[in-house]
Amino acid sequence: MLSPSDWDDWRRHVQADRPTLLALVAHTDLLNNREVLEIGSGAHLTNAQIDERIVGDNHPTIVLLLGCETAKPNLRMASFVTAFRHAKAAVVIATLTSVLGRHAAPIAVELIEKMDEYWRDPRPITVGDAIADLRRGLLKKGLPAGLMITAFGDADWIIGGADVAS
């Protein structure tokens, strides 16, 4: 797993590696009254700057967007989910509540490991069923914030099986 230091580094990795699963554990904030995602030390990206260079062109792509308040419905930050969907992410997985930094990383690791299991499993699973399974697993591990994980996109999208279908 790579940890880009800034958004230019992120774009280089996306272009070179062409991943289908992107995991962002980012800080969300307002900077000069503009919504920003922050990675590294002060590397900011507005929702208007999220395009296919951030998501990549190896479709279908799933984006795990975990951070302070990446999808909370009554906050402006929810527009990051929309921006990733417009940038052609097939599914964006985010949380509906604030997530503490000490919980975001373990949740991200669990999500990545489970997504890898789903992808390798010969039995296909829908995104909706995968999210329910992820929630149960996170709750068992003592991470109740996992109950607030939700997927934006097609809940019937298939993970695993003989081929990854969209």
C-alpha positions in Angstrom: 0.0 0.0 0.0 1.4 3.4 -1.0 1.1 6.6 0.9 1.4 9.5 -1.4 2.8 12.7 0.1 0.7 15.1 -1.9 -1.9 15.1 -4.7 0.7 15.3 -7.5 2.2 12.1 -6.0 -1.2 10.6 -5.8 -1.9 11.3 -9.5 1.5 9.8 -10.5 0.7 6.6 -8.6 -2.8 6.4 -10.1 -1.5 6.9 -13.6 1.4 4.4 -13.2 -0.3 1.7 -11.2 -3.9 1.9 -12.6 -5.5 0.6 -9.4 -9.2 -0.4 -9.2 -9.4 0.2 -5.4 -8.3 3.6 -4.0 -8.2 4.2 -0.3 -8.2 7.7 1.0 -7.9 8.4 4.7 -8.1 12.1 4.4 -8.8 15.1 6.6 -11.7 17.3 5.5 -11.7 21.0 6.2 -12.7 24.4 5.0 -9.8 26.5 3.7 -10.7 30.1 2.6 -14.3 29.0 2.8 -13.7 26.1 0.3 -14.1 22.5 1.0 -10.8 20.6 0.9 -9.5 17.1 1.3 -6.0 17.1 2.9 -3.4 14.4 2.6 0.2 14.5 3.8 1.2 17.8 5.3 -1.1 20.5 4.0 -1.7 19.0 0.5 -5.3 20.2 -0.2 -7.7 19.3 -3.0 -11.1 20.9 -3.6 -14.0 18.9 -4.8 -13.8 20.8 -8.1 -10.3 19.4 -8.6 -11.4 15.8 -8.4 -11.3 14.4 -11.9 -10.3 11.2 -13.6 -6.6 11.9 -12.9 -7.5 11.4 -9.2 -9.7 8.3 -9.8 -7.8 6.8 -12.8 -8.9 5.2 -15.9 -8.9 1.5 -14.9 -12.7 1.2 -14.6 -14.6 0.0 -12.6 -12.9 1.7 -9.7 -14.0 1.7 -6.0 -13.0 4.6 -3.8 -12.8 4.2 0.0 -13.2 7.8 1.2 -12.6 7.8 5.0 -11.9 10.8 7.1 -13.5 13.3 9.4 -16.8 13.9 7.6 -16.6 12.7 4.1 -20.3 11.8 3.5 -22.2 13.3 6.4 -25.5 14.4 4.7 -25.9 17.8 6.4 -22.4 18.9 5.8 -20.9 20.5 2.7 -18.2 17.8 2.7 -20.6 15.3 1.3 -20.0 16.8 -2.1 -16.7 14.9 -2.2 -18.6 11.7 -2.8 -20.4 13.3 -5.7 -17.2 14.6 -7.1 -15.6 11.1 -7.1 -18.7 9.6 -8.7 -18.6 12.3 -11.4 -14.9 11.4 -11.9 -16.1 7.9 -12.8 -15.7 6.0 -9.5 -18.1 3.1 -9.8 -18.7 3.1 -6.1 -17.6 5.4 -3.3 -17.6 4.0 0.2 -17.7 6.6 2.9 -19.0 7.2 6.4 -22.1 9.1 7.4 -20.7 10.4 10.8 -17.5 11.9 12.0 -14.7 9.3 12.4 -11.9 9.8 14.7 -8.4 9.5 13.2 -7.5 6.6 15.4 -10.6 4.7 14.0 -10.3 5.7 10.4 -7.0 3.8 9.7 -8.1 0.5 11.3 -11.4 0.8 9.4 -9.6 1.4 6.1 -7.3 -1.6 6.7 -10.3 -3.8 7.4 -12.2 -2.5 4.3 -9.1 -3.1 2.1 -8.6 -6.6 3.4 -12.3 -7.5 3.0 -12.5 -6.1 -0.5 -9.4 -8.2 -1.4 -11.2 -11.3 0.0 -14.4 -10.5 -1.9 -12.4 -10.0 -5.2 -10.7 -13.3 -4.8 -13.8 -15.3 -3.8 -15.2 -17.4 -6.6 -18.7 -16.6 -5.3 -19.8 -13.1 -6.3 -21.2 -10.6 -3.7 -23.1 -7.4 -4.4 -21.7 -4.1 -3.0 -24.8 -3.9 -0.8 -24.2 -7.3 0.8 -20.5 -6.5 1.1 -21.2 -3.3 3.0 -23.5 -5.2 5.4 -20.8 -7.8 5.9 -18.2 -5.1 6.5 -20.4 -3.4 9.1 -20.8 -6.7 11.0 -17.1 -7.4 11.0 -16.1 -3.9 12.1 -18.7 -4.1 15.0 -17.2 -7.4 16.1 -13.8 -5.8 16.2 -15.0 -3.0 18.5 -15.3 -0.3 15.8 -18.9 0.9 16.0 -18.1 3.7 13.6 -18.1 0.9 11.0 -21.9 0.9 11.3 -22.0 4.3 9.5 -20.2 3.0 6.4 -22.3 3.4 3.3 -21.8 2.9 -0.4 -22.7 5.5 -3.0 -23.3 4.0 -6.5 -24.9 0.8 -7.7 -25.6 -1.5 -4.7 -26.1 -4.4 -7.1 -22.6 -4.0 -8.6 -20.9 -7.3 -8.3 -17.5 -7.9 -6.6 -15.7 -11.3 -7.1 -16.8 -14.3 -9.0 -15.1 -15.3 -12.2 -14.9 -11.7 -13.4 -15.5 -8.3 -11.8 -18.7 -7.1 -13.5 -20.1 -3.7 -13.5 
